Amino acid sequence: MPPTAIVWFRRDLRLADHPALHAAAADGAVVVPVYIDSPAEEAPWPPGAASRWWLHHALTDLAQALQGSGTRLLLRRGPSLQALQQLVAETGATALHWNRLYDPATLARDQAVKSWAKATGLQVRSHNAALLHEPWTLTTGKGGAYRVFTPFWKACLAAPAAPPPLPAPVRLPPPPPHLASLPLAALGLLPRNRWDAGLAQAWTPGEAGAVAALNAFFDTAAADYGVARDLPGAAGTSRLSPHLHFGELSPRQVLQACRNAGESAGSASFTRQLYWREFAHHLLYHFPHTTDTPLDPRFKAFPWAGDPAAGLTAWQRGRTGFPLVDAGMRELWHTGWMHNRVRMLAASFLIKNLLIPWQQGAHWFWDTLVDADLANNTLGWQWTAGCGADAAPYFRIFNPVLQGQRFDPDGAYVRRWLPELARLPDRWLHRPWEAPRTVLETAGVRLGRDYPAPILDLGASRRRALTLWDALKRR
């Protein structure tokens, strides 16, 4: 009788380049693939609504892929430790494999599982499937963690290269037929009020969709990525972030695709962005408190003066009166994603113009983004707030008018997401409140009715933010 090994799937919902699955199969074991639903174990950052929608469809794809390989995916409910204990008792498994995660809650959970497994004599092996360089493998000259990207990037380039991706298993023996599995619907991942039509139009979750997106990017957009990635109205980004977060695609596969594409400015720029993802996970591992607390301790005393009741709601609904900000927030609500440059702008507007704490924006993104990743979300918000690692200086305040004129000059992005402004001339599209009345009438725009008037004065709000920062520095 061959031994039995449990492979615990988490955010690694693929078959190719899956070290845990590969190791279990290489041992000649009967592999028992299991996904355990236990969102409470990720508190205080359990998956948001958009992430749960994605997870439902990714699990559907994974189950079909495993079935095509001759086996089946078991779905169980947590707590994870109890579910694994029960599965070991049912199968007589002698080995347990999983791929590592690096956020604070799952690290603590996994350590508890590993301690139990070792105490009971179960062979337990965890593997690296999510990063090119694990957080503890790179240190500064003084032995500490990196807090600035460029030295981190150089250290990555000097480190041993990541191994090539592993192939997907061709055939896996099925687990015992008596093992019970929950139906996917029992996990309740889809919204009861079906607001997800826009997500379904925009995305194809799962490993097959991830590979298709990767190939499409390198076929059509990678060569111009260095320039086009800043233009929200162009199809210039990879849109691979949710696939990477859910592990439908590994960073080793992406890096290999970059290398296969040959040397070009676009490929080099995209590779650098892949390492920003590595940097985010490096920071989260070494500074786990930064999910809710600024890395720069001075900002704990920042005198937030915004009005969350009014400003936050207008921002969330895309009703601030500043077209590029509102277009981004509506894209987010409709598709579960927002162009990265617009994310920076929207975050800057919330933090520095509205003076609302960055944590509130981080929580909104967490619930609405299909690529909500704790490491990337934390780095992005703290960078924009000026209080994190390698952060933008606090006095860098994105101007939505200037950003729109520079990066959406023909208004393609704003017109797509704000059709009520579509007939405005380019000259006035990013500042409709300054347009002559005759221009507004010709375009069919009545400010305050068809589209909101600005909820604040850009110049005054900028001066207010800088005054508060100056006062904080003098403390």
Solvent accessible surface area in square Angstrom, and as a share of the most:
residue,aa,sasa,rsa
1,M,228,1.02
2,P,69,0.44
3,P,69,0.43
4,T,20,0.11
5,A,2,0.02
6,I,0,0.00
7,V,0,0.00
8,W,3,0.01
9,F,0,0.00
10,R,15,0.05
11,R,55,0.20
12,D,5,0.03
13,L,1,0.01
14,R,3,0.01
15,L,13,0.06
16,A,22,0.17
17,D,0,0.00
18,H,1,0.01
19,P,15,0.10
20,A,0,0.00
21,L,0,0.00
22,H,69,0.31
23,A,13,0.10
24,A,0,0.00
25,A,35,0.27
26,A,76,0.59
27,D,78,0.41
28,G,48,0.46
29,A,6,0.05
30,V,26,0.15
31,V,0,0.00
32,V,0,0.00
33,P,0,0.00
34,V,0,0.00
35,Y,24,0.09
36,I,11,0.06
37,D,18,0.09
38,S,19,0.12
39,P,53,0.33
40,A,81,0.63
41,E,40,0.18
42,E,38,0.17
43,A,54,0.42
44,P,99,0.62
45,W,12,0.04
46,P,52,0.33
47,P,29,0.18
48,G,4,0.04
49,A,24,0.19
50,A,2,0.01
51,S,5,0.03
52,R,86,0.32
53,W,3,0.01
54,W,0,0.00
55,L,12,0.06
56,H,28,0.12
57,H,58,0.26
58,A,1,0.00
59,L,2,0.01
60,T,51,0.30
61,D,29,0.15
62,L,2,0.01
63,A,38,0.29
64,Q,114,0.51
65,A,33,0.26
66,L,0,0.00
67,Q,131,0.58
68,G,58,0.56
69,S,8,0.05
70,G,20,0.19
71,T,6,0.03
72,R,77,0.28
73,L,16,0.08
74,L,0,0.00
75,L,13,0.07
76,R,29,0.11
77,R,126,0.46
78,G,27,0.26
79,P,68,0.43
80,S,1,0.01
81,L,54,0.27
82,Q,114,0.51
83,A,11,0.08
84,L,0,0.00
85,Q,67,0.30
86,Q,97,0.43
87,L,1,0.00
88,V,29,0.17
89,A,83,0.65
90,E,57,0.26
91,T,24,0.14
92,G,52,0.50
93,A,7,0.05
94,T,77,0.45
95,A,8,0.07
96,L,0,0.00
97,H,1,0.00
98,W,3,0.01
99,N,4,0.02
100,R,61,0.22
101,L,16,0.08
102,Y,5,0.02
103,D,12,0.06
104,P,46,0.29
105,A,27,0.21
106,T,1,0.00
107,L,59,0.29
108,A,68,0.52
109,R,38,0.14
110,D,11,0.06
111,Q,106,0.47
112,A,54,0.42
113,V,1,0.01
114,K,44,0.19
115,S,59,0.38
116,W,45,0.16
117,A,0,0.00
118,K,132,0.56
119,A,89,0.69
120,T,84,0.49
121,G,67,0.64
122,L,14,0.07
123,Q,92,0.41
124,V,20,0.11
125,R,95,0.35
126,S,21,0.14
127,H,21,0.09
128,N,35,0.18
129,A,6,0.05
130,A,22,0.17
131,L,4,0.02
132,L,11,0.05
133,H,21,0.09
134,E,18,0.08
135,P,2,0.01
136,W,111,0.39
137,T,78,0.46
138,L,13,0.07
139,T,69,0.40
140,T,39,0.23
141,G,92,0.88
142,K,203,0.86
143,G,51,0.49
144,G,34,0.32
145,A,23,0.18
146,Y,25,0.10
147,R,114,0.42
148,V,73,0.42
149,F,2,0.01
150,T,58,0.33
151,P,59,0.37
152,F,2,0.01
153,W,39,0.14
154,K,128,0.54
155,A,21,0.16
156,C,3,0.02
157,L,107,0.53
158,A,89,0.69
159,A,23,0.18
160,P,122,0.77
161,A,78,0.60
162,A,17,0.13
163,P,78,0.49
164,P,101,0.64
165,P,33,0.20
166,L,51,0.25
167,P,94,0.59
168,A,44,0.34
169,P,26,0.17
170,V,138,0.79
171,R,168,0.61
172,L,4,0.02
173,P,60,0.38
174,P,88,0.55
175,P,5,0.03
176,P,40,0.25
177,P,129,0.81
178,H,125,0.56
179,L,4,0.02
180,A,70,0.54
181,S,44,0.28
182,L,51,0.25
183,P,90,0.56
184,L,33,0.17
185,A,84,0.65
186,A,37,0.29
187,L,17,0.08
188,G,53,0.51
189,L,10,0.05
190,L,50,0.25
191,P,20,0.13
192,R,243,0.89
193,N,121,0.62
194,R,140,0.51
195,W,87,0.31
196,D,7,0.04
197,A,64,0.50
198,G,4,0.04
199,L,2,0.01
200,A,61,0.48
201,Q,145,0.65
202,A,34,0.27
203,W,20,0.07
204,T,92,0.54
205,P,18,0.11
206,G,0,0.00
207,E,25,0.11
208,A,70,0.54
209,G,8,0.07
210,A,0,0.00
211,V,61,0.35
212,A,61,0.47
213,A,27,0.21
214,L,16,0.08
215,N,80,0.41
216,A,53,0.41
217,F,8,0.03
218,F,43,0.18
219,D,118,0.61
220,T,111,0.65
221,A,13,0.10
222,A,5,0.04
223,A,79,0.61
224,D,96,0.50
225,Y,16,0.06
226,G,32,0.31
227,V,116,0.66
228,A,16,0.12
229,R,67,0.25
230,D,32,0.17
231,L,58,0.29
232,P,13,0.08
233,G,41,0.39
234,A,45,0.35
235,A,100,0.78
236,G,2,0.02
237,T,30,0.17
238,S,18,0.11
239,R,79,0.29
240,L,3,0.01
241,S,46,0.29
242,P,0,0.00
243,H,4,0.02
244,L,17,0.08
245,H,19,0.09
246,F,9,0.04
247,G,4,0.04
248,E,1,0.00
249,L,2,0.01
250,S,1,0.00
251,P,3,0.02
252,R,25,0.09
253,Q,29,0.13
254,V,0,0.00
255,L,10,0.05
256,Q,78,0.35
257,A,19,0.15
258,C,4,0.03
259,R,144,0.53
260,N,117,0.60
261,A,55,0.43
262,G,36,0.34
263,E,182,0.82
264,S,49,0.31
265,A,87,0.67
266,G,1,0.01
267,S,7,0.05
268,A,63,0.49
269,S,25,0.16
270,F,14,0.06
271,T,23,0.13
272,R,85,0.31
273,Q,52,0.23
274,L,8,0.04
275,Y,13,0.05
276,W,61,0.22
277,R,25,0.09
278,E,3,0.01
279,F,0,0.00
280,A,1,0.01
281,H,19,0.09
282,H,3,0.01
283,L,13,0.07
284,L,6,0.03
285,Y,67,0.25
286,H,58,0.26
287,F,35,0.15
288,P,58,0.36
289,H,91,0.41
290,T,9,0.05
291,T,12,0.07
292,D,59,0.31
293,T,38,0.22
294,P,10,0.06
295,L,18,0.09
296,D,27,0.14
297,P,90,0.57
298,R,125,0.45
299,F,11,0.05
300,K,135,0.57
301,A,49,0.38
302,F,10,0.04
303,P,44,0.28
304,W,75,0.26
305,A,59,0.46
306,G,22,0.21
307,D,81,0.42
308,P,53,0.33
309,A,87,0.67
310,A,60,0.47
311,G,7,0.07
312,L,25,0.13
313,T,44,0.25
314,A,16,0.12
315,W,0,0.00
316,Q,38,0.17
317,R,172,0.63
318,G,0,0.00
319,R,91,0.33
320,T,0,0.00
321,G,0,0.00
322,F,2,0.01
323,P,2,0.01
324,L,2,0.01
325,V,0,0.00
326,D,0,0.00
327,A,0,0.00
328,G,0,0.00
329,M,1,0.01
330,R,51,0.18
331,E,11,0.05
332,L,2,0.01
333,W,143,0.50
334,H,82,0.37
335,T,9,0.05
336,G,1,0.01
337,W,20,0.07
338,M,0,0.00
339,H,5,0.02
340,N,78,0.40
341,R,31,0.11
342,V,0,0.00
343,R,42,0.15
344,M,37,0.17
345,L,1,0.00
346,A,0,0.00
347,A,5,0.04
348,S,0,0.00
349,F,0,0.00
350,L,0,0.00
351,I,0,0.00
352,K,1,0.00
353,N,3,0.01
354,L,16,0.08
355,L,0,0.00
356,I,0,0.00
357,P,29,0.18
358,W,5,0.02
359,Q,48,0.21
360,Q,63,0.28
361,G,0,0.00
362,A,2,0.01
363,H,85,0.38
364,W,56,0.20
365,F,6,0.03
366,W,26,0.09
367,D,59,0.31
368,T,13,0.07
369,L,3,0.02
370,V,0,0.00
371,D,11,0.06
372,A,1,0.01
373,D,11,0.06
374,L,18,0.09
375,A,3,0.03
376,N,57,0.29
377,N,12,0.06
378,T,12,0.07
379,L,21,0.10
380,G,34,0.33
381,W,5,0.02
382,Q,5,0.02
383,W,45,0.16
384,T,3,0.02
385,A,2,0.02
386,G,13,0.13
387,C,1,0.00
388,G,16,0.15
389,A,6,0.05
390,D,48,0.25
391,A,31,0.24
392,A,5,0.04
393,P,65,0.41
394,Y,5,0.02
395,F,119,0.50
396,R,101,0.37
397,I,21,0.11
398,F,10,0.04
399,N,52,0.27
400,P,4,0.02
401,V,16,0.09
402,L,109,0.54
403,Q,23,0.10
404,G,0,0.00
405,Q,77,0.34
406,R,175,0.64
407,F,17,0.07
408,D,2,0.01
409,P,81,0.51
410,D,87,0.45
411,G,0,0.00
412,A,47,0.37
413,Y,7,0.03
414,V,0,0.00
415,R,58,0.21
416,R,168,0.61
417,W,28,0.10
418,L,0,0.00
419,P,92,0.58
420,E,46,0.21
421,L,0,0.00
422,A,38,0.30
423,R,169,0.62
424,L,1,0.01
425,P,62,0.39
426,D,72,0.37
427,R,162,0.59
428,W,29,0.10
429,L,1,0.00
430,H,5,0.02
431,R,52,0.19
432,P,1,0.00
433,W,74,0.26
434,E,90,0.40
435,A,9,0.07
436,P,61,0.38
437,R,188,0.69
438,T,95,0.55
439,V,35,0.20
440,L,23,0.11
441,E,114,0.51
442,T,100,0.58
443,A,6,0.05
444,G,43,0.42
445,V,3,0.02
446,R,128,0.47
447,L,54,0.27
448,G,60,0.57
449,R,172,0.63
450,D,40,0.21
451,Y,0,0.00
452,P,18,0.11
453,A,50,0.39
454,P,37,0.23
455,I,71,0.36
456,L,35,0.17
457,D,88,0.46
458,L,31,0.15
459,G,31,0.30
460,A,46,0.35
461,S,6,0.04
462,R,104,0.38
463,R,153,0.56
464,R,100,0.37
465,A,0,0.00
466,L,38,0.19
467,T,86,0.50
468,L,36,0.18
469,W,22,0.08
470,D,57,0.29
471,A,38,0.30
472,L,10,0.05
473,K,104,0.44
474,R,182,0.66
475,R,194,0.71
